[in-house]
Amino acid sequence: MLYLLLATLLLCLVDGAYGLGLRLFAKSSSLGYQDALFIIICIAYLALACWALTHRARSAYWLRTKPRWIWGLIAAASLGVLLQWLRLPLSASLFSLFHNLLLYCWPLVLLHALCFPEFWKRTLDFLRVERSPRPAAAFWITPLLWTFALYLTLNWISVEYFGVQVRPLLLLPDPLIVLAVAYLLMSFARTTLLFVPTLALLLAIVQIGNAIKVGFLGGPLGPDDLAAFDELLMIMKGGNLVLVVAPLAALGLLLVVNFKPRKIASPIALLLLATTLAVLHYQPRLILDPLDSAFGNIPWNQEKNFRRRGAVVHFVQEYARRLAEAPQIPDAQQVAATLDALGRGPIATPQVERRNVYVLLLESFWDPTALCASGLRGDALDPRLRELWENGGRSRALSSTAFGGTPNAEYELLCGVPYHSKRIVFTNGVRNSMPCLPALLADQGFQTLALHPNIPDFWNRFNVYPRLGFQRYLAKEAFEFDDLNGDFLSDASLLRQVNAILERETGAPRLVYVLSITGHYDYPLNESLRPPLVSADDPLVQRYANSIRYTSAEVFDYIDALRSRDPEALIVVLGDHLPYLGKSQTPYIASGLLAAQREDYDAQNYYNLSATPLIVINGRDGPQALGDVAMYELPRIVLGLLGAKGDSWMSAFDYPGEDKARPFNDALLLIDPARNLTLCRFGRDEPDCGPALEWLANVDLLATDVALGDQHGLH
């Protein structure tokens, strides 16, 4: 049996080595973190196998007489597979480890051990518990005292050393959930002596881990951080890697060593845990809705959510939200049928010209001269930028979002995927690494760099940008905040510092993506440096118009410097969405751009809601006249201007024919070549909208497969 076990494990390693070889051949690059980890495991296994073969009697005796370790490892592997089934976002490496343990190793280990009565007898001894007339007082008192003592101590450490504090009046629900976890641990604890350090280590990982992440990245731990655990290990080195791995390894060791079920408490604890997980998995709204009512939800500010909820409540609430808002994942047959319906053939990797690409997405960038009822006096766009825009035919990018929701515009701009949900896609909608424009260019030797002067974790960009293909992300800490408009870094300073960064780096062609931050409501300006140049009857419109006037001038200076230094560069500049101009959006309504109520919007209103200025400069050919472009079409336009040969996977999202399609969360806008508009509202039987709505359903399914599913559509 021992030989059979070793042979099976060897076959598992050979299978893994074959996969490693295929990955290295496909990547034609150096070893990655997971590959190096696999090699280390192979070396450790071979050393263990040599020991087992030279000490056959001792290794067989260990298998027969150590039920605690064997059952513990089997339980750990089973738990890992169960958590993956429950859609907890475990990292790929962790799930692979659990899966291989359960599938390949432990059935044979268990079979070998069960062949010997001694193992079974020791297992029964291990499970046997002395009957007691009543529960020991220590079982109830120890978790209660230590939970609150540790919770308050660690909360004090978070405040004193990291400056992270949860609202005091809302502390009670969070430690109550921790107390429930403590009783669960106590139900399977062999001794109180080891229970206390286990609970302390678990709480320290949760509390201090959140404090560190909030302090350094501006956001708490969430479900996406579990999915990004592989990426975290890849970028950490030396002592930092030890600080992350050592507490987790110590916690796992303590759980195994101190594991011993109780006759009554353990089954009750398991039943309650199974019930909670079942409700969370099958009816997440039963948990999410009460938590949202009690603690609220600010989607764009997870740090504030965390401070209002506490670490454990925050994680449970966001995990329930992830499950509640998760779309149905399509299978291979559904994806194949969808591709057939879309008429898409084999996907190629397009080859492109090796020249630099600069993409500048401007916060709330729009032409306010359309606000004819606001009494604007003066041009709100710098004349030089307006001339550049008009030389390109006043092209417009059509965004699915308005007044906010920048990540949804980013997703379309970078990935070429139509997205029309109200939900912010970066929070729960991108779990897979995707072949977006940054990834496609990186595969062809481009350096891909994202820059945004905000906290790294805002809107979960720290986790999402690498999945889109960005090799580096320079956030708030990379910039000197030497010129502020209110709390925001001015575009003049941002773009000057971006140019300085680019001038220091040479070599491979690059994709540089810059997301500005000035332009957020309520449009403050540093008037000592930027006095008003434009006036209006509405003070908010006046502040916005002056903000845009200075932004447009500073952007033109950036473009001019790029064209002088890099005349062959492809430059894309656009706004992400319309600006927010008050709760009722009165300036738009008064100027006839929007109807007073959303249900009264006509096709022109939807067009006005989505159109922002678009400037595309194709090297020495200058500004391109592109007309109206749905934002998800831009990556394919960029690839085309780079001379791409062959269709990328993003071509599957093209609307058939010559019309343009702009989906919204409640309607689909069609624009024909003569700029005639057709509006297809969801849930209504529109006579000419059947094929368009069928197309949208198909691309939604394909987008879900690529971003959240098994990516059948990419194979």
N, C-alpha and C positions, 0 to 999 in steps of 0.2 A: 504493500500500500504506500509506503514511503517513496519507493521508486516511481510509482504511478503519479503521486503528487508532484514530485520534482519534475517529471517529464511534462506534466500538464502546464506547470509554471514556466518551463522552458519554452513550450510552444506559444504561450501567451507573450513571452518576451520576443520570440522570433516574429510573431505577428506585429508587435509594436515596432520592432526594428525595421520591418518591411514598410510600415506606414511612415516611419521616420525618414527612410530613404526616399520614399515618394515625395514627401514634403520638401526635403532638401533639394531634390531634383527639380521640383516645380518652382521653388523659390529662387534657386541658383544663388543662395546667399548663405551667410554664416549661421551658426547654430543660434536658436532662440532660447528663451528661458525654459519653455516646456521641453524642448529637445534635450537641453543640458540636464534638466531634472530627470528625464527618462534614462539618460546614460548613467547618472548617479545611482538610480534605482537598480539598473542592470548590474552594475559593479557590486552593489550591496547584496543583491540576490545571489550572484555567483559566489561571493564569499560565504554567504549563509549556506548555499548548497554544498560547497566544499566541506564546511564544518559538519553538516548533517550526514554526508557520506562517510566521513572519517569517524563520526561519533553516532553511528546508527542506533545503538541501544539507548543512548542518552536522549536523542531527539525523539525517538518513538515513545520513551517514557514521558517526556514533556508533553507530547500530544495527548497521552492517556490520562495524565494526572493534573492538568492545569485548566480546569473548566472555566474559571473566571475570565482568563484572557481570551480563550477561544470564543466563548459566548459573547464576550464584550465586543470583540472585533466583528463577529457576525452581525451583532445588533447595530454596530456603527455603520457597517456597509448597507444593511437593510434600511436604516434610518436615512442614509444619504439618498438611496434610490426613492424612498417614500417622499422625501422633501422635494426631489426633482419632479415626481408625479404631482405633487401639490403645487407645482409651478413656482416654488421659491427660487429666486434667481441665483442659484449656485454658479460658481465659476466653472468653466468647462473642464479644467484640470481636476478640480475637486470631485466633480461628478464622475469623471472618467475613472478616478481612483476608486471611488465607492463601487462603481459598476463592475470594474474588473475584479475587485475583491470578492464581490458577491457571486459573480458569474463563473469565474475561473478557479478561484483558490479555495474558498471556504466550504463548498460542498464536499470536496475531497478531504479537507481537514476534518470536517465533522464526521464523514463516513469512516475515516480511519480511527477517530477517537471513539465512535460508538461501537466499533467492533470489539471493544474491550470493556467488560463489565465494570472495571475499576473506574473508568471515566464516568460512567453513568452513576455509580454510587457516590463519587465525589461531587457530581452535579447536584444530586439530591441533598447531600450534606450542605452544599453551598446555599441551596434554596431554603433549607429548613430553618424555621424561626420558632423560638420558644413562645408558647402561648402565654398571654398576659391577661389578667382579669380586666385591665383597663389600659388605655394608651399611656405610655410614659409621659410624664409632664414635660420632659425635655423635648419630646417630639413637637409639642405645640409652642413652648416658650422660646426655644433656641432660635428658630427662624424669625419669629416676631421681633425679638430684641435685636438680633444681628442685622436684619434687613433694614430697619430704620436707623440703627447706629451707622451702618456702612453707607447707606444712602445719604444721610446728612453729612457725614464726613467727606465723602467723595464730591458732594455738591459744593461744600465749602472749598475744597481743593480746586474745583473748576472755577469758582469765583475768584479766589485769591491769586491763583497762578496763571489762569487763562482768560480771566475776565468774562466768563460765560455763565450767565445766571438764568435759571428758570423762574418765571413769575411765582413768588412765594405762595400766593393764595391758591395756586393751581398745582401745588406739589403733591397733594394727597392722592389723586387717582394713579399717578405714575408709580409711587412706591407700593400701592396696593397690588398692582399687577406684578411688580417685582416680588412681593410677598407670596403671591400665588406660585410663581416660579420657584421660590425658596422652598415652599412646602412640597412641590414636585421633586426637587432635588433631595429633600429630606426623606421622601418616601422610598428612595432607592439608595440611601446612604448607609454604609457599613458602620461608620463611627462619626460622632459629632466632631471629633478632633480634625477630621479631614473635610467635613461638610463646611465648616466656617471658612477655611482658605479657598475652597471651591467657589462658594458664594461670593467671597471678597474679590477673587480674580475675575469672575464673570461680571460683576458690577463695575469693576475698574475698567475692564475692556469696553463696556457700554458707555459709562459716564465719561471717563477720561478720553476714550476714543472720540466721542462726540465733541468734547471740549477742544481737542487738538484740531479736529477737522473744521469746526466753526472758527477757531482762532486763526488757522492758516489758509483755509479755502473759502470761508464765509458761508458754509452750509453744513448741516448735520449729516450723520450716517443715514442712509436710506436703502431701499431694496436695490437700487442701481449700483450701489457700492459693493454689494455681494457679487453681482454679475461682473463687476469690473475688478474683482480681486486678482485675477491673472495679470491684468494690466498694471495693477499696483505693484505686484511682485517684480514685474519686468523692469520698472523704472527705479526701484529701490535697491540700494547697494550697501554693503558693509554693515555698520552699526544700526542704521535705520531699518534694514531688512531683518536684523536680529530682533529689534524692538517690536516689529510687527509679528514675526513668526513665533518667537519664544513664548509670549503669553498664551497664544492659541494652543501651542503644543503642550504647555504646562496644564492648561485647562483640560485638554483631552486626556492627558495622563491621570490627572486627579479623578476625573469622572470614571475612568476604567478601574483604577485601583480601589476606589471607594464604593464601587457598585455592589449592592446586595439588596435584593427585593424583600419587602415585608409582606406578611401574609394578608393583611387587610388593607393597609394604606396603599400599597403599590397597585393592586387592581383598580381601586377607586381613582387614584391619580391618573392611571392610564385611560380609564373610561372618560374622565373629565377632559383630559388632553385630546383624546380622539374626537369627542363631541365638539370641542372648540375648533379643532382643525377642520372638521367636517363642515361646520357652519361657515367658517372663514373661506373655505374652498368653494362650497356650493351656493352659499347665500352671503357673499361679502357685504352686501348692502345692509344686512341686519346689524353688522358691526360698524360699517362706515358712516351711515346716516346719523346714528346717535352721537358718534364722536365728532362729526362735522358740526352738528347742532351745539354740542357742548364747547368745543374748542375752536371752531371755525376753520377756514382754510384760505390761505393766501398763496395761490399757485406759484407766483413769481418770487416769493420770498420765503424759502424754506427755513431760513434762520429764525425769522420771526415766528413761524409755526412751531419750531422746536422750543423756543423760549416760552411759548404759551402752553405747550403740552407736556414737556418733559421727554426724555430720550425714548423710553419704552412705548409710551402712548403714541409718540410721533411715528416710530417705526411701524407699529401695528396699524395705525391709521393710514399711512402711505402704502403699506403692503396690501391692506384691504382695498384701497383705491386702485392699486395696480391690477388686482384681480377683477374688481367690479367694472373697470373701464377697458379690460383687455378684449380685443376683437377675437372672433372665432378664427383659429388658425387653419388654413386650408391644407388639404392633403395633396399628394402628388397628382392624383387623377383630376382633382378640381383645377389645379394650376395648369395641367396639360390642356384641359378643355378650354380654359380661359385664354391661353396662348393661341389655340386654334381659332377661337372666336375673334381674337384680335388680329389674326392673320399674320402672326410673327413667326419667322423662321429661325435658323441658327443664329446665335449671338457671337459676334466677333469682338476682339479687343482692338479698338481703332488705334492706328499709328499716327502720331501727330508731329508737327514741326516743333523743334526744340527752341522755343523762344519764351520769354517771360510773360506771365499772365498776372495782372493786378486787378483784384475785385474789391470795390469799395461800396459797402452797404451802409447808407446814411440813415440815422434814426429820424423818423417822421419827416423825411425830405419830400417836399411837395411844392407846387407853384401856387402861392396864396393869391395871386392876381385874379383867380377864378372867384374869389369872395367879393363879388361886385357890390353886395349890400353892406359891406363893412367899412366903407369910406376909406379905403387904402389910398395913401398919398405917397408916391414914390415906388420904384420898382423893388420888389422883395427878392429878386434874383440879381446877382452880380452881372452886369452887362456882358462881361467876357464869357461867363459860363452860359448865359442865355444864348449868345451867338453860337457857342459850341453845340448846344442842344439843338438849335434851329438848323445848323448845318447837317445834323443827323435826322432831319425831318420831324423833330419833336417826338421822337419815339417814346413809347410808354411801356412800362412793366406793369402787368396786371397781377395784383397780389390777392390772396384769398383772405387776408386779415386786414382789419382797419382799427385804428385808434390804439393798437397794442398788439401783443402776440408776435413779436419779432422772430422767435425761434421757428415759427411755422413758415415765415418767409425765407429764413435761412435754409430750412430743410429743402424747400422747392428749388431755391437758387443753387444749392450745392449738389443736390442728388437727382434733380430732374423728375421728381415724383409728385404728382398732384396731391395736395393735402388740403382738406376742406372741413375738418372737424373744428369745433370750438376748443377742444382740449389742446394743450400745448404739447406738441409732439416730442420735445426733448425730455419731458418728465417721465413718460412711460412708453413712448412710441418707437424708440430706436434701441433694440436690445442686441441686434446683430451688427457685426462689421459689414459695411455695405460698399459696393464698388461705385461710390459717388465720384464726382469730378476730381476731388483731391486724391482719392485712391487710384483712379485711372491714371492720372498724371504721375503719381508717385511710382507706380509700377513701370513707368517709362523713364525713370531717372530724374524726375522733377523733385526739387525740394518743396515741401508743402508747409506753409506757415500761416497760422491764424493769430490775429492780434485784436484784443478788445480790452480797453482800460476799465475793467470791472472786476469784482471778485471772481475767482476762477469757477466757483460752483454755482454762480447765478444761472438760473434756468438749466442747471445740470450740464453746462457746456464742458466742464472738466472731464466728464465721463463720455459725452457724446462726440465731441470733436475727433478724438482718435478713431472712433468707429466709422467716421465719414472719410478717414484717410489722411487727416492732418498729422504730420510727424512731430510738430511742435505747436504749442499754444502759449503765447505770451499774454498774460493777463495783468491785473492791476499792479502787482509787485514789480513788473518789468518797466514801469513808466515813472517818470518824475512828475509829480503833480504841481507844476510850477505856474500854471495858468488855468484858473478855474472859472467856469460859468456856474455860479451856485456851487453845488457839490460835484459838478461834472467837469472832467478834463476837456478843455476847449479843443476844437478840431485843429486849430492852428498848432497847438502844442503836440497833439496826438500825431498829426501827419508829419510834423518836423521830426519828431522822435522816430517815427516809422522810417522816414528817409535816412536818418542817421544809422539805424539798424541795418537797412538794406545796403548802404554804402560800405559797411564793414564786412559784408559777406559777398563773396564772389564764388564762381564755379559753375555748378550745374544750373540749368534753367529752373525757375521757381514759380510756384503759384503762391501769391501773397494775398491773403484775404483779411481785410480790415473792416471791423464793425465799430462804428462811432458810438459815442454815448451822449455828447451834447445834442440837444434836440428833444430831450424828454420833457414832459409836462412838469412845471408850468413855464418852461422856456426862459430860465434866468440867463442874464448876461452880466459879465463884468463891465459895468458901464464906464469905469475909469479907463479901460482899454478899448471898449466898444460902445461908444455913445449911440443913441438911437439915430437911425438914418431914414426910417420909414415911420409914418404915423397912421393911425386908424381910429375910428370911433370906438371900437371895442378894445379895451385894454389888453385882453388875452390875445386877440388877433394881432395887436401891435407888437406885443412881446414875441409872438411866434414869427411874425414877418421880419423883425430885426434879427432874430436868431438865424433865420434862413438866409438873410442877406449876408451876414458874416460867414456862415457856413459855406455858402456858394462861392464867396471870394477865396476862402481858405482852401476849398477843394480845387478850384481852378489853379491856384498856385502849386498845389500838389501834382495835379495832372501835368502842368507845364514843366515842372522839374523832372517828372518821369519821362516825358517825351524828349526833353533835351538830353537826358542821360542815357535813355534806352529807346531810340526812335522806332525800333521794330516791335516794341511791346504791344500786347493786346490788353487794353484797359476797359474795364466795365465799371460804371458808376450808376447807382440807382437808389431810390428810396424804398424803405421796407414797407411802409403803410401810411395812410392818411394820419395827420396829427389829431390828437384829442383836443377839442375846442369847447370843453364844457359838457356837463352831464346831459343836457338836451341837444347838444350839437347845433345850437341856434344859428351860428354863422352859415353853416351849410344849408340849412332849411331856408333861411331868409334869402340866400343867393340862388335858390332854385336847384341846388345840386342834389339834395336829398329830400325825400318826403318826410313828413313829420313822424310817421309810424313805419316800422319795418315792413309790416304786412302790406303797406301801400306802395312799396318800391316798385317802379317799373324797370325795364331793361336799362334805360339810360341812367337811372339812379344807381343800379348795381355797377355799371361801368364807371361812373363817377366815384363810387365807393372804393374802387380797386386800383385806379390808374395813378401811377407815380412816374416822375421823369426818369428816362433811361438814356444813358449815353454809352455807346460802345465805339471805341477807337481801335481800329485794326491797323496798328503800326503806321507805316507811311501812307496807307490808303485813307487815313483820317476817320472821322465819324461815319458810322454806318446808318442808313435809313432803314430801320427795321419795322416801323409801324407799331402796332399793338402786339405785345408779346406776353403771353401768360408766363409767369415767373418760372414755372417748372420747365419751360422750353429753353431757358437760357443756357444750361449746361450743354445741350446738344448744339446750340448756336455757337458757343465757344469752341467746342470740338470741331465744328465745321470750319470756322475761321482759322483754326490751327491746321487745316488740311487733313482732317481725319478721313481715313479710308476704311469703310466698313461700318456697320451699325453697332453701336454699343447696346447694352441691355436696356438703357433708358429709352431707346427708340420704341420699345413696347408700349410706352405711355403716350405716343403721338396720337393726336386726334385724327381720324381718317379724313381724307379729302383736303380741301383748301380752307375750310373754316377754322377759326380759333375757338377753343373751349376754355372757359374760366369757371371752375366749380367753386361754390361757396357752401357754407354749412347748411343752407336751406334752399339753394337753387343752383342752376347751371346756366351760365350766360354763353351764347354762341354768337360769334362775330364773323360775317362772311367777308370776302375780299373787298366788297363795296362798302364795308363798315355798317351794314345793316345789322341790327341787334335782335336776337331772339332770346326770350327768357323762358326757361323750363323750371317751374317750381316743383319741389319734391312733394310727393303725396297727392298730386293732382294729375288728372288724366288729360295732359296737354296733347293736342292732336299730332304735332310734328316733333315730339320730343322722345318718342320711344327708343330709336336707335342711339340717341345721345345719352340717355339715362342708362341704357344697357352697357354702353362703352364705359361709363363712369363706374358702374357696379363691377365690371371686369377689372379695371385698373385699380380699384380699391382692393379687390381680392389679391391681385398680383403684388401690390404695395405691402399688404399685410404679410404675405409670404416672404418677401425680401427683408423687411424690417424686423419682423417678429417671429416668423415661422422657420421652416427648415430650408428655405431658399431653393425650392425645387425649380423655380423659374430661372435660376442662374446656370443650371447644369445643361 
